[in-house]
Amino acid sequence: MNRRLQFAVIGLGRFGSRVAEGLYQQGHDVIAVDVSREAVEENSDRVTAAICGDATRPDVLASIGASEMDTVIVAIGDDIEASVLVTGLLSQGGCKKIVARASTDLHARILEMIGAHEVIYPEREMAIRLVRSLASPTIRDYVPIEEDLEFVQMTVPPAFVGKSLGQLDLRRKYNVTVVAVHTTDAESGAAKTVVPTAEYVFLAQDTMWVVGHRHDLEKIEALS
């Protein structure tokens, strides 16, 4: 069984609220902090504890035990000054892991300089995913991993339909790995996701989750 982790989420805007609720639903302890009482009340039943307070104050961070948390997420997006100040205080306080949200490249560089262990760009990442899916009719979803390594959900090319994963031998021929297949149960007609074996035979309506480098994935896209 996975260890129950302790998180603090600072900033309960749309992004912070979703992160806090998601971590809580995964069975972890989540302390959420925001200066807005309305935001705190709205999220109070979705986290372990929601606190109305100004996280730019060291005493507020100390009161939630920020330095003892497994990870603190600084989800403040619009107020760059507050984001930087909170991140700096967390770093100075010896926080184990700080994940900070950035809105610009300059913001990100400053966050890294003052101690953020990881910086994320929610808006940029969503934009990239949208562009990737719109630019290719075969791509349903897209998650960048690193450099040009990607995890994509794509429609199964017509040339794959009726053939087994073993027959296609995609790892050898295209240097990609099929991780999962979204298909329809033949008996019930219900949608389901399966981890395919070498014997799995692709159907026309299937979509597959594939890991590979972009230039290799584009070879499969070209088959459609």
Secondary structure by P-SEA (a helix, b strand, c coil): cccbbbbbbccccaaaaaaaaaaaaabbbbbbbbccaaaaaaaccccccccccccccaaaaaaaccccccbbbcccccaaaaaaaaaaaaaaacccbbbbbbccaaaaaaaaaacccccccaaaaaaaaaaaaaacccccbbbbcccccbbbbbcccccccccccccccccccccccccccccccccccccccccccccccccccbbbbbbccaaaaaaaaaac
